[in-house]
């Protein structure tokens, strides 16, 4: 047999550029408006994050929480025993395909063991980590177990009665609820943090019993005084809330504001020790310990000798060992100001209502939840009504065969085909198809007189129940009474005492400690060219000798002030560093003092140009630039509510800075230039600027290579009448000081 030869087709040659091949749009620029790109690419992502991921809805849950809880409910974990967390995570992926790690983290934060929620929804077993610890992480999902807490019964009550809408899951294989028919306002029962695109939410938790009572009050009277029923939030970690009525009213009415929370501590008698057992919800034990250690290392905190984290199965405990004769209350007042032991919880009640984000106050949220719950009760009632309305009709058909049970049995027995049973029953007893179908499905054992009499006796009771359900649907007041009864039941069954203590005013000892936290006594402050600072008391200064300085260094300023003032250090990088004089140790003349660049943490190559001490941030800073401009900035522009160490853009960097000068009050200024001229200017003519980095206004006209040398008050020159003359040259100034007349003087007025 002859062999068959198969020839391979030759490989097509790739066309090369320049060989007659035409490239579409080669060398052209395609313009696409950025607005269209944002609409087609960015907006769908932003909307997905806002609506389907980061913000909670009126039932109090984000989609990830709702999917997890509904999966556990479907697994029978409300009544059954615990199961492995890995099993729960795997089942949840039928609804939430975002990965097992994200699902497990969600379940951990909802667990009782993690202590993140005031009303936990997951009954956890194993190591679920701790919310108040940064380093205590949870065990892997294969080692832990979980089930639903009993309170979750209130989340899923009557969910099978069409109280909420169901939608297909991501692949259409099953359905999931869009909301949960919660019987109490879970949206305010637990804290919720969410960061979306361009918006965020941060909801604090309230005590469950107080929350239910407040909801009942709002249902009865929309203008009820919520502060009297629910005075402040309640955090799972406890702590002490510093009550601020104005802030609480802002939160209740507008949904924004802040709540100050401080740690709770106790001084161990006879052991010179402080035990901190509760901390604010915004921090962790490790963050507090890091800050205290930083203060001790920098020498700003000398009262503490040791610090230990003694957290165990009994809960959080941070122990501070104190040095001798240290007042615990005064030390804690100092720590509250300098560490996260006192912190603010910033509230932003941003919630999705019908798919739209809205920032609402507590009162409005309770009204929205009431409307949502009213619809759930209405739908449940309608579902029950539909079922009960079918029942009497069926029982009436059953009552018809009571007259002759034997006839019904004979019709069924003598019918040749199964399909003819129902029509024959309809003809034999004069009933409709639905009734005949119901009769035909009755078991043989139930075809007795007793059973039929019992069933037909229910007709009157059913009609009464139907009338009651119809009355509920027609009268909104009855629905409100049902909601109130459910809320009272939840409060009675699951309500617990408040964890966070409310301090309407500081105790006498704490208030005295706060007032005496910064000792007030006279000191003299010396500031040197190399950046050293000495704070010396008058007693030490009287008995001192010559100052000890670094070689080549000199004292630039000597100021008599008080220990409780603040110091501002302006640097050559347009920054200002702030510190309290009380943070510096009292020194001696024989010491070199504190090296400020290291103490303040200046950047490499950054130098301090000017030190300004202030008690009330009054006066102005004058910044003179090389071009002859001057910016007059109020010193209050450098005051901040937070204890910030460093402020950027202390002055303008558009031109080189010639010098800066502190002006305590308006006066006449003498400005000396490198050209041997002096100009008298009233400070009132230099307009004040609101922004710190303003370039100011032109004050001095300088020629090339000329500069401003100094600025002093004109009255310090001891002129006979400084308002009368504009001195053009230094020889003229000398003549004026000697009382001589010169033609170079120009009358100002």
C-alpha positions as CSV (number, residue, x, y, z in Angstrom):
1,X,0.0,0.0,0.0
2,X,1.5,3.3,-1.0
3,X,2.2,5.8,1.8
4,X,0.2,9.0,1.9
5,X,2.2,12.1,2.2
6,X,0.6,15.1,4.0
7,X,2.1,18.5,3.3
8,X,1.9,21.1,5.9
9,X,0.5,24.5,4.9
10,X,3.2,27.2,4.9
11,X,3.2,29.5,8.0
12,X,1.7,32.8,7.2
13,X,4.2,35.6,7.4
14,X,3.4,38.4,9.9
15,X,3.1,41.7,8.0
16,X,5.8,44.2,8.9
17,X,5.2,47.9,9.3
18,X,6.1,49.8,6.2
19,X,5.0,47.0,3.9
20,X,1.7,48.4,2.9
21,X,-0.1,47.4,6.1
22,X,-2.6,50.0,7.3
23,X,-2.8,50.4,11.2
24,X,-6.1,51.9,12.3
25,X,-5.8,55.1,14.4
26,X,-2.0,54.9,14.3
27,X,-0.5,58.1,15.6
28,X,-3.9,59.6,16.5
29,X,-5.1,60.8,20.0
30,X,-8.5,59.6,21.0
31,X,-10.2,62.1,23.3
32,X,-12.5,60.7,26.0
33,X,-14.2,63.2,28.4
34,X,-13.2,62.4,32.0
35,X,-16.9,62.8,33.0
36,X,-17.8,59.8,30.8
37,X,-15.0,57.7,32.2
38,X,-16.1,58.5,35.7
39,X,-19.7,57.6,34.9
40,X,-18.9,54.3,33.2
41,X,-16.0,53.1,35.3
42,X,-15.9,54.7,38.8
43,X,-19.6,55.4,39.6
44,X,-20.7,51.8,39.4
45,X,-17.9,50.8,41.9
46,X,-18.7,53.8,44.2
47,X,-22.4,52.9,44.2
48,X,-21.7,49.2,44.9
49,X,-19.5,50.1,47.9
50,X,-22.1,52.6,49.3
51,X,-25.3,50.5,48.7
52,X,-24.0,46.9,48.9
53,X,-21.1,46.9,51.3
54,X,-20.2,49.6,53.7
55,X,-23.3,51.3,55.0
56,X,-25.9,49.5,57.2
57,X,-29.7,49.6,56.5
58,X,-32.6,50.2,58.8
59,X,-32.5,46.7,60.1
60,X,-29.0,47.4,61.5
61,X,-27.0,45.1,59.2
62,X,-24.6,45.4,56.3
63,X,-25.1,42.8,53.6
64,X,-22.2,40.7,54.8
65,X,-23.7,40.5,58.3
66,X,-27.2,39.7,57.0
67,X,-26.0,37.0,54.7
68,X,-24.0,35.3,57.5
69,X,-26.8,35.4,60.1
70,X,-29.4,34.1,57.6
71,X,-27.1,31.3,56.6
72,X,-26.7,30.3,60.3
73,X,-30.5,30.5,60.7
74,X,-31.0,28.2,57.7
75,X,-28.5,25.8,59.2
76,X,-30.7,25.4,62.3
77,X,-28.1,27.0,64.6
78,X,-30.7,29.1,66.4
79,X,-31.9,26.0,68.4
80,X,-29.3,23.4,67.7
81,X,-25.8,22.8,68.9
82,X,-22.7,24.7,67.8
83,X,-20.9,23.7,64.7
84,X,-17.4,24.4,63.4
85,X,-16.9,28.0,62.2
86,X,-15.3,26.6,59.0
87,X,-18.7,24.9,58.2
88,X,-20.6,28.1,58.7
89,X,-18.1,30.1,56.5
90,X,-18.4,27.5,53.7
91,X,-22.2,27.6,53.8
92,X,-22.2,31.4,53.8
93,X,-20.3,31.5,50.5
94,X,-23.5,30.4,48.8
95,X,-24.7,34.0,49.5
96,X,-21.4,35.9,49.9
97,X,-18.7,35.0,47.5
98,X,-16.1,37.5,48.9
99,X,-13.8,34.9,50.4
100,X,-13.7,32.8,53.5
101,X,-11.3,35.1,55.4
102,X,-13.6,38.1,55.1
103,X,-16.7,36.0,56.2
104,X,-14.9,34.6,59.2
105,X,-13.7,38.1,60.3
106,X,-17.3,39.2,60.1
107,X,-18.4,36.4,62.3
108,X,-15.6,37.0,64.8
109,X,-16.7,40.6,65.3
110,X,-20.3,39.5,65.9
111,X,-19.2,36.9,68.5
112,X,-19.7,37.2,72.2
113,X,-16.1,36.2,72.9
114,X,-14.7,39.1,70.8
115,X,-16.6,41.7,72.9
116,X,-17.1,44.1,69.9
117,X,-20.9,44.3,70.2
118,X,-23.1,45.3,73.1
119,X,-25.7,42.8,71.9
120,X,-23.7,40.0,70.3
121,X,-25.5,37.7,67.8
122,X,-23.1,34.8,67.7
123,X,-22.6,32.4,70.6
124,X,-18.9,31.6,70.2
125,X,-16.7,28.9,71.6
126,X,-12.9,29.1,71.4
127,X,-10.5,32.0,70.9
128,X,-12.3,34.8,69.1
129,X,-9.8,37.4,70.0
130,X,-10.6,40.7,71.8
131,X,-11.8,44.0,70.4
132,X,-9.8,45.9,73.1
133,X,-6.5,44.3,72.1
134,X,-4.5,44.8,68.9
135,X,-2.4,41.7,69.3
136,X,-4.9,39.1,70.6
137,X,-6.0,37.7,67.3
138,X,-8.6,35.0,66.9
139,X,-7.9,31.3,66.2
140,X,-8.5,29.8,62.8
141,X,-12.0,28.9,61.7
142,X,-11.2,25.1,61.9
143,X,-10.6,25.4,65.7
144,X,-13.6,27.5,66.8
145,X,-17.3,26.8,67.0
146,X,-20.4,28.9,66.9
147,X,-24.2,29.1,66.9
148,X,-26.7,31.9,67.1
149,X,-27.5,33.7,70.3
150,X,-31.1,33.5,71.7
151,X,-31.6,37.2,70.9
152,X,-31.4,36.2,67.2
153,X,-34.9,34.8,67.5
154,X,-36.0,38.5,67.5
155,X,-34.2,39.0,64.2
156,X,-35.9,36.2,62.3
157,X,-39.4,36.2,63.9
158,X,-42.0,35.5,61.2
159,X,-39.5,35.8,58.4
160,X,-41.3,32.9,56.7
161,X,-44.5,34.9,56.6
162,X,-43.5,37.2,53.8
163,X,-42.6,40.0,56.2
164,X,-39.7,41.0,54.1
165,X,-38.8,40.7,50.4
166,X,-36.5,37.9,49.1
167,X,-34.2,38.2,46.1
168,X,-32.1,35.7,44.2
169,X,-28.5,35.2,45.4
170,X,-25.5,36.1,43.1
171,X,-25.8,32.9,40.9
172,X,-29.6,32.5,41.2
173,X,-29.5,29.1,42.9
174,X,-31.3,30.3,46.1
175,X,-32.9,33.4,47.6
176,X,-31.9,35.6,50.5
177,X,-33.8,38.4,52.4
178,X,-33.2,42.0,51.6
179,X,-33.8,43.0,55.2
180,X,-34.4,41.1,58.5
181,X,-37.7,41.7,60.3
182,X,-36.1,42.7,63.6
183,X,-38.4,43.3,66.5
184,X,-36.2,46.0,68.1
185,X,-33.9,48.8,66.7
186,X,-30.7,46.8,66.2
187,X,-29.3,49.7,64.2
188,X,-28.8,51.6,67.5
189,X,-28.2,48.5,69.8
190,X,-24.7,47.9,68.4
191,X,-21.9,50.1,67.2
192,X,-21.3,50.1,63.5
193,X,-18.4,51.5,61.5
194,X,-18.4,51.7,57.7
195,X,-16.2,53.6,55.2
196,X,-17.7,53.9,51.7
197,X,-16.7,56.1,48.8
198,X,-17.0,59.8,49.7
199,X,-19.0,59.0,52.9
200,X,-18.8,57.0,56.1
201,X,-20.8,56.0,59.1
202,X,-20.0,55.6,62.8
203,X,-22.9,54.6,65.0
204,X,-22.5,54.2,68.7
205,X,-24.4,51.6,70.8
206,X,-27.2,52.3,73.3
207,X,-28.4,50.2,76.2
208,X,-31.0,47.7,74.9
209,X,-33.5,48.3,77.7
210,X,-33.2,52.1,77.4
211,X,-33.4,51.9,73.6
212,X,-36.6,49.9,73.7
213,X,-38.1,52.3,76.2
214,X,-37.1,55.3,74.1
215,X,-38.6,53.7,71.0
216,X,-41.9,53.1,72.8
217,X,-41.8,56.8,73.9
218,X,-41.3,58.0,70.3
219,X,-44.1,55.8,69.1
220,X,-46.4,57.3,71.6
221,X,-45.1,60.9,71.2
222,X,-42.8,61.9,68.4
223,X,-41.5,64.8,70.5
224,X,-40.7,62.8,73.6
225,X,-37.7,63.8,75.7
226,X,-35.2,61.1,74.7
227,X,-32.5,62.3,77.1
228,X,-34.6,61.6,80.1
229,X,-35.1,57.9,79.0
230,X,-31.8,57.2,77.2
231,X,-29.3,59.8,78.5
232,X,-26.2,58.6,76.7
233,X,-24.7,55.8,74.7
234,X,-23.6,52.5,76.3
235,X,-20.4,50.9,75.2
236,X,-19.6,47.2,75.5
237,X,-16.2,48.0,77.1
238,X,-17.8,50.2,79.7
239,X,-15.8,53.3,80.6
240,X,-17.0,56.6,81.9
241,X,-18.9,59.0,79.6
242,X,-18.3,62.7,80.3
243,X,-21.8,64.0,79.7
244,X,-22.2,67.0,77.4
245,X,-25.8,67.9,77.0
246,X,-25.3,70.1,73.9
247,X,-23.4,67.2,72.1
248,X,-26.0,64.7,73.1
249,X,-28.8,66.9,71.8
250,X,-26.9,67.3,68.5
251,X,-26.6,63.5,68.2
252,X,-30.2,62.9,69.0
253,X,-31.5,65.5,66.6
254,X,-28.9,65.6,63.7
255,X,-26.9,62.4,64.0
256,X,-23.5,64.0,64.4
257,X,-21.5,64.8,67.4
258,X,-18.9,63.3,69.7
259,X,-19.0,61.5,73.0
260,X,-16.0,61.7,75.4
261,X,-15.2,58.4,77.1
262,X,-12.5,57.9,79.7
263,X,-11.1,54.7,81.2
264,X,-12.3,53.4,84.5
265,X,-9.6,52.8,87.1
266,X,-9.2,52.0,90.8
267,X,-6.3,52.7,93.2
268,X,-5.2,49.5,95.1
269,X,-5.0,50.6,98.7
270,X,-1.6,50.1,100.4
271,X,0.1,48.9,97.2
272,X,0.8,52.2,95.4
273,X,-0.8,50.8,92.3
274,X,-3.5,51.7,89.8
275,X,-5.6,49.0,88.0
276,X,-7.3,50.1,84.7
277,X,-10.2,47.7,83.9
278,X,-12.2,49.6,81.3
279,X,-11.0,51.7,78.3
280,X,-12.6,53.8,75.6
281,X,-14.0,51.9,72.6
282,X,-11.7,53.8,70.2
283,X,-8.4,52.5,71.5
284,X,-6.6,49.3,72.5
285,X,-4.5,48.2,75.5
286,X,-1.4,48.2,73.3
287,X,-1.9,51.7,72.0
288,X,-2.3,53.0,75.6
289,X,0.9,51.2,76.8
290,X,2.8,52.5,73.8
291,X,1.8,56.1,74.5
292,X,2.6,55.8,78.3
293,X,6.0,54.2,77.4
294,X,6.7,57.0,75.0
295,X,6.0,59.6,77.7
296,X,8.1,57.9,80.3
297,X,11.1,57.6,77.9
298,X,10.9,61.3,76.9
299,X,10.9,62.3,80.6
300,X,7.4,63.8,80.5
301,X,6.0,61.2,82.9
302,X,8.0,60.4,86.0
303,X,5.4,59.1,88.3
304,X,5.2,55.5,86.9
305,X,7.8,52.9,87.8
306,X,6.4,49.9,86.0
307,X,3.5,48.9,83.7
308,X,2.0,45.5,83.1
309,X,-0.8,44.0,80.9
310,X,-2.6,41.5,83.2
311,X,-5.5,40.8,81.0
312,X,-6.8,37.2,81.5
313,X,-10.0,35.2,81.4
314,X,-11.5,37.5,83.9
315,X,-11.2,40.5,81.5
316,X,-9.0,43.5,80.8
317,X,-6.6,44.8,83.4
318,X,-3.7,47.2,82.9
319,X,-1.6,47.7,86.0
320,X,0.5,50.8,86.7
321,X,3.1,50.7,89.6
322,X,3.6,54.2,91.0
323,X,6.5,55.8,92.7
324,X,6.3,56.9,96.3
325,X,4.0,59.8,97.3
326,X,2.3,59.9,93.9
327,X,-1.4,60.9,94.0
328,X,-3.3,58.4,91.8
329,X,-6.1,60.8,90.9
330,X,-3.7,63.6,89.8
331,X,-1.7,61.1,87.8
332,X,-4.8,59.8,86.0
333,X,-5.9,63.3,85.3
334,X,-2.5,63.8,83.6
335,X,-2.8,60.5,81.7
336,X,-6.4,61.4,80.5
337,X,-5.0,64.5,78.8
338,X,-1.8,62.9,77.3
339,X,-2.9,59.3,76.4
340,X,-5.9,57.5,74.7
341,X,-7.2,56.7,78.2
342,X,-9.6,59.5,77.4
343,X,-10.9,59.7,73.8
344,X,-13.8,60.9,71.8
345,X,-16.2,58.7,69.9
346,X,-17.2,60.7,66.8
347,X,-20.8,59.9,65.7
348,X,-22.0,59.9,62.1
349,X,-25.3,58.2,61.8
350,X,-25.3,57.6,58.1
351,X,-27.8,54.9,57.1
352,X,-29.3,53.5,53.9
353,X,-33.0,54.2,53.7
354,X,-34.7,52.7,50.6
355,X,-31.2,52.5,49.0
356,X,-30.3,56.1,49.7
357,X,-27.8,57.2,52.3
358,X,-29.1,59.6,54.9
359,X,-27.6,61.1,58.0
360,X,-30.3,61.1,60.7
361,X,-30.5,61.8,64.4
362,X,-31.6,59.2,66.9
363,X,-35.2,60.4,66.9
364,X,-35.5,60.2,63.1
365,X,-33.9,56.8,63.1
366,X,-36.4,55.5,65.6
367,X,-39.3,56.9,63.5
368,X,-37.9,55.3,60.3
369,X,-37.5,52.0,62.2
370,X,-41.1,52.2,63.5
371,X,-42.3,52.7,59.9
372,X,-40.3,49.7,58.8
373,X,-41.5,47.5,61.6
374,X,-45.1,48.7,61.0
375,X,-44.8,47.4,57.4
376,X,-43.4,44.0,58.7
377,X,-46.3,43.6,61.1
378,X,-48.8,44.6,58.4
379,X,-47.4,42.0,56.0
380,X,-47.4,39.3,58.7
381,X,-51.0,40.0,59.5
382,X,-52.0,39.9,55.9
383,X,-50.2,36.6,55.4
384,X,-52.0,35.1,58.5
385,X,-55.3,36.5,57.2
386,X,-54.9,34.9,53.8
387,X,-54.3,31.5,55.4
388,X,-57.2,31.7,57.8
389,X,-59.6,32.9,55.2
390,X,-59.0,29.7,53.3
391,X,-59.6,27.5,56.3
392,X,-63.3,28.1,57.0
393,X,-64.2,27.4,53.4
394,X,-62.4,24.0,53.6
395,X,-64.1,23.2,56.9
396,X,-67.5,24.0,55.5
397,X,-66.8,21.3,52.8
398,X,-65.8,18.9,55.6
399,X,-69.1,19.7,57.5
400,X,-71.0,18.8,54.3
401,X,-69.8,15.2,54.4
402,X,-70.7,14.9,58.1
403,X,-74.3,14.3,57.0
404,X,-73.4,11.1,55.3
405,X,-69.8,9.8,55.8
406,X,-70.7,6.5,54.3
407,X,-71.8,8.2,51.1
408,X,-68.3,9.9,50.8
409,X,-66.5,6.6,51.4
410,X,-68.8,4.8,48.8
411,X,-68.2,7.5,46.2
412,X,-64.4,7.2,46.6
413,X,-64.5,3.4,46.6
414,X,-66.8,3.0,43.6
415,X,-64.9,5.6,41.4
416,X,-62.9,3.7,38.8
417,X,-60.3,6.4,38.0
418,X,-58.5,8.5,40.5
419,X,-59.0,11.7,38.5
420,X,-62.7,11.2,38.9
421,X,-62.8,11.2,42.7
422,X,-62.9,15.0,43.1
423,X,-65.6,15.6,40.5
424,X,-67.7,12.8,41.9
425,X,-67.4,14.3,45.5
426,X,-68.4,17.7,44.1
427,X,-71.5,16.2,42.5
428,X,-72.4,14.0,45.4
429,X,-72.2,16.8,48.1
430,X,-72.6,20.0,46.2
431,X,-69.2,21.4,47.2
432,X,-66.6,23.1,45.0
433,X,-63.3,21.7,43.8
434,X,-61.1,23.2,46.6
435,X,-63.4,21.7,49.2
436,X,-63.6,18.3,47.4
437,X,-59.8,18.2,47.1
438,X,-59.5,18.8,50.8
439,X,-62.0,16.0,51.6
440,X,-60.3,13.6,49.3
441,X,-56.9,14.1,51.0
442,X,-58.2,13.3,54.5
443,X,-56.7,10.1,55.9
444,X,-58.9,7.1,56.3
445,X,-58.4,7.2,60.1
446,X,-59.9,10.7,60.2
447,X,-63.1,9.8,58.5
448,X,-65.0,9.5,61.8
449,X,-67.6,11.6,63.4
450,X,-65.5,12.8,66.3
451,X,-62.7,14.2,64.1
452,X,-65.1,15.9,61.7
453,X,-67.1,17.5,64.6
454,X,-63.8,18.9,66.1
455,X,-62.7,20.4,62.8
456,X,-66.0,21.9,62.0
457,X,-66.3,23.3,65.5
458,X,-63.3,25.5,64.7
459,X,-65.3,27.5,62.1
460,X,-66.7,30.0,64.6
461,X,-63.2,30.6,66.2
462,X,-61.6,31.0,62.8
463,X,-64.2,33.6,61.8
464,X,-63.5,35.5,65.1
465,X,-59.7,35.4,64.4
466,X,-60.2,36.6,60.8
467,X,-62.3,39.5,62.1
468,X,-59.5,40.4,64.5
469,X,-56.8,40.3,61.8
470,X,-58.9,42.5,59.5
471,X,-59.3,44.9,62.4
472,X,-55.6,45.1,62.9
473,X,-55.0,45.9,59.2
474,X,-57.6,48.7,59.3
475,X,-56.5,50.3,62.6
476,X,-52.8,51.6,62.7
477,X,-53.2,52.1,66.5
478,X,-53.4,48.4,67.0
479,X,-50.3,47.8,65.0
480,X,-48.5,50.3,67.2
481,X,-49.7,48.5,70.3
482,X,-48.3,45.2,68.9
483,X,-44.9,46.8,68.2
484,X,-44.9,48.3,71.7
485,X,-45.7,44.9,73.3
486,X,-42.9,43.3,71.3
487,X,-40.4,46.0,72.4
488,X,-41.4,45.6,76.1
489,X,-41.0,41.8,75.7
490,X,-37.5,42.2,74.3
491,X,-36.4,44.7,77.0
492,X,-37.7,42.3,79.7
493,X,-36.1,39.2,78.2
494,X,-32.7,40.6,77.0
495,X,-32.2,43.9,78.7
496,X,-29.2,44.3,80.9
497,X,-27.8,47.0,83.3
498,X,-25.9,49.8,81.8
499,X,-22.1,49.2,81.4
500,X,-20.9,52.8,80.8
501,X,-21.1,55.1,83.8
502,X,-22.3,58.6,83.1
503,X,-20.4,61.4,84.7
504,X,-22.5,64.6,84.7
505,X,-19.7,66.4,86.5
506,X,-16.3,65.2,87.6
507,X,-15.9,64.0,91.2
508,X,-14.4,66.5,93.6
509,X,-11.0,64.7,93.7
510,X,-10.8,64.3,89.9
511,X,-11.8,68.0,89.3
512,X,-9.2,69.2,91.8
513,X,-6.7,66.9,90.2
514,X,-7.5,68.4,86.7
515,X,-7.2,71.9,88.0
516,X,-3.9,71.2,89.8
517,X,-2.7,69.0,86.9
518,X,-0.3,71.8,85.8
519,X,1.5,73.6,88.7
520,X,1.6,77.4,88.4
521,X,4.7,79.2,89.6
522,X,7.1,81.8,88.2
523,X,10.0,80.7,86.0
524,X,12.6,82.3,83.8
525,X,13.1,80.8,80.4
526,X,16.4,81.0,78.5
527,X,16.6,80.2,74.8
528,X,20.0,79.9,73.0
529,X,21.1,80.1,69.4
530,X,21.9,76.4,69.2
531,X,18.4,75.5,70.3
532,X,18.8,74.8,74.0
533,X,16.1,75.8,76.5
534,X,16.4,76.3,80.3
535,X,13.5,76.7,82.6
536,X,14.8,78.0,86.0
537,X,12.9,79.0,89.1
538,X,13.6,82.3,90.8
539,X,15.2,80.5,93.8
540,X,17.7,78.7,91.6
541,X,18.4,81.8,89.6
542,X,19.3,83.9,92.7
543,X,21.9,81.5,93.9
544,X,23.3,80.7,90.5
545,X,26.6,81.7,88.8
546,X,27.5,81.9,85.2
547,X,25.4,80.0,82.6
548,X,26.8,76.8,81.2
549,X,26.6,77.0,77.4
550,X,27.8,74.9,74.5
551,X,31.0,76.3,73.0
552,X,30.1,79.1,70.6
553,X,26.5,79.2,71.8
554,X,24.8,82.3,73.2
555,X,21.5,83.2,74.8
556,X,19.0,84.8,72.4
557,X,16.1,85.5,74.8
558,X,15.4,85.6,78.5
559,X,11.7,85.7,79.5
560,X,10.1,85.8,82.9
561,X,6.8,83.9,82.7
562,X,4.7,81.2,84.5
563,X,5.1,77.4,84.4
564,X,1.6,76.9,82.9
565,X,2.1,78.8,79.6
566,X,2.6,77.3,76.2
567,X,5.6,77.7,74.0
568,X,5.6,78.0,70.2
569,X,8.8,77.2,68.3
570,X,8.9,78.6,64.7
571,X,11.4,76.8,62.4
572,X,13.0,77.6,59.1
573,X,10.8,75.0,57.3
574,X,7.6,77.0,57.8
575,X,6.5,74.8,60.7
576,X,5.6,75.5,64.3
577,X,6.1,73.1,67.2
578,X,4.0,73.4,70.4
579,X,4.8,72.4,73.9
580,X,3.8,73.3,77.5
581,X,6.5,74.7,79.7
582,X,5.3,72.4,82.4
583,X,6.5,69.5,80.3
584,X,10.1,70.7,80.7
585,X,12.0,70.0,83.9
586,X,13.1,72.8,86.2
587,X,16.7,73.2,85.4
588,X,19.7,75.1,86.8
589,X,22.1,77.7,85.4
590,X,24.9,75.1,85.7
591,X,23.1,72.8,83.2
592,X,23.0,73.2,79.4
593,X,19.3,72.7,79.3
594,X,17.0,70.7,77.0
595,X,18.1,70.3,73.4
596,X,14.9,71.3,71.6
597,X,15.5,69.8,68.1
598,X,15.7,66.3,69.7
599,X,13.0,66.9,72.3
600,X,10.5,68.2,69.8
601,X,11.4,65.8,67.0
602,X,12.5,68.3,64.4
603,X,13.2,67.1,60.9
604,X,16.8,66.7,59.7
605,X,18.4,70.1,58.9
606,X,15.4,72.0,60.5
607,X,16.4,74.9,62.8
608,X,14.4,76.9,65.3
609,X,14.2,80.6,64.4
610,X,12.0,82.0,67.1
611,X,10.4,81.0,70.5
612,X,7.1,82.6,71.6
613,X,5.6,82.1,75.0
614,X,1.8,82.7,75.5
615,X,-0.9,82.0,78.0
616,X,-3.9,83.1,76.1
617,X,-2.8,83.3,72.4
618,X,-3.3,87.1,72.3
619,X,-1.4,89.4,70.0
620,X,0.0,88.9,66.5
621,X,3.0,87.5,64.8
622,X,4.6,89.7,62.2
623,X,6.5,88.0,59.4
624,X,8.7,90.2,57.3
625,X,9.8,88.8,54.0
626,X,12.9,89.6,51.8
627,X,10.8,91.5,49.3
628,X,9.5,94.0,51.8
629,X,6.1,92.4,52.5
630,X,4.8,91.8,56.0
631,X,2.1,89.3,57.1
632,X,0.2,90.1,60.3
633,X,-1.1,86.8,61.7
634,X,-3.1,86.6,64.9
635,X,-1.4,84.3,67.4
636,X,-4.8,82.6,68.0
637,X,-4.4,81.1,64.5
638,X,-1.9,78.7,66.1
639,X,-4.3,77.6,68.9
640,X,-5.9,74.1,68.4
641,X,-8.5,72.2,70.3
642,X,-6.5,69.0,70.1
643,X,-3.1,68.7,71.7
644,X,-1.2,68.8,68.4
645,X,2.5,69.0,68.6
646,X,3.2,70.2,65.1
647,X,1.5,72.6,62.7
648,X,2.3,72.9,59.1
649,X,2.3,76.1,57.0
650,X,3.1,78.4,60.0
651,X,3.9,81.1,57.6
652,X,4.3,81.7,53.8
653,X,7.1,80.0,51.9
654,X,6.7,82.0,48.7
655,X,9.5,84.4,49.7
656,X,12.5,84.1,52.0
657,X,11.8,85.2,55.5
658,X,13.7,88.2,56.7
659,X,12.6,88.1,60.4
660,X,9.6,87.5,62.6
661,X,8.4,89.7,65.5
662,X,5.8,89.2,68.2
663,X,3.4,92.2,68.6
664,X,1.5,92.1,71.9
665,X,-0.6,95.2,71.1
666,X,-0.8,97.8,68.3
667,X,2.0,100.4,68.4
668,X,4.4,102.3,66.2
669,X,7.2,100.2,64.7
670,X,10.7,101.2,63.7
671,X,11.9,99.1,60.7
672,X,15.7,99.3,59.9
673,X,17.0,98.3,56.5
674,X,20.5,97.4,55.2
675,X,20.6,100.7,53.3
676,X,21.0,102.6,56.5
677,X,17.4,103.7,56.5
678,X,14.6,103.5,59.2
679,X,10.9,103.6,58.6
680,X,8.3,104.4,61.2
681,X,5.1,102.4,60.6
682,X,1.9,102.1,62.7
683,X,1.0,98.4,63.1
684,X,-2.6,99.3,62.6
685,X,-1.8,100.0,59.0
686,X,-0.7,96.4,58.4
687,X,-4.0,94.5,57.8
688,X,-4.6,91.3,59.6
689,X,-4.7,88.0,57.6
690,X,-6.8,85.0,58.6
691,X,-4.7,82.3,56.9
692,X,-1.3,81.5,58.5
693,X,0.6,81.2,55.2
694,X,-0.6,84.6,53.8
695,X,2.1,86.6,51.9
696,X,0.9,89.8,53.6
697,X,1.1,93.4,52.3
698,X,4.0,95.6,51.0
699,X,5.4,97.6,53.9
700,X,9.0,98.6,52.8
701,X,10.2,99.3,49.3
702,X,13.6,97.7,49.0
703,X,16.1,98.0,46.1
704,X,18.2,95.1,44.8
705,X,20.4,93.5,47.5
706,X,18.7,95.4,50.3
707,X,17.1,93.7,53.3
708,X,15.3,94.3,56.5
709,X,17.7,94.1,59.5
710,X,15.5,94.7,62.6
711,X,12.1,95.7,63.9
712,X,11.6,97.4,67.2
713,X,8.9,99.5,68.9
714,X,9.4,103.2,68.0
715,X,8.9,104.2,71.6
716,X,12.0,102.2,72.6
717,X,14.1,104.7,70.5
718,X,13.2,107.5,73.1
719,X,12.3,110.0,70.4
720,X,10.8,113.3,71.5
721,X,7.9,112.9,69.1
722,X,8.2,109.7,67.0
723,X,4.8,110.4,65.3
724,X,6.1,113.6,63.8
725,X,9.1,112.5,61.7
726,X,9.9,109.9,59.0
727,X,13.6,109.3,59.4
728,X,15.3,108.6,56.1
729,X,19.0,107.9,57.2
730,X,20.8,106.7,60.3
731,X,22.8,110.1,60.6
732,X,19.5,111.8,60.6
733,X,18.3,109.5,63.4
734,X,21.5,110.4,65.4
735,X,20.9,114.1,64.9
736,X,17.3,113.7,66.0
737,X,18.3,111.8,69.1
738,X,20.7,114.7,70.0
739,X,18.0,117.2,69.5
740,X,19.5,118.7,66.4
741,X,17.5,119.8,63.4
742,X,18.2,118.3,59.9
743,X,16.8,118.9,56.4
744,X,16.5,115.1,55.9
745,X,13.6,114.9,58.3
746,X,10.1,114.8,56.7
747,X,7.0,115.8,58.5
748,X,4.4,113.0,58.6
749,X,1.3,115.0,59.8
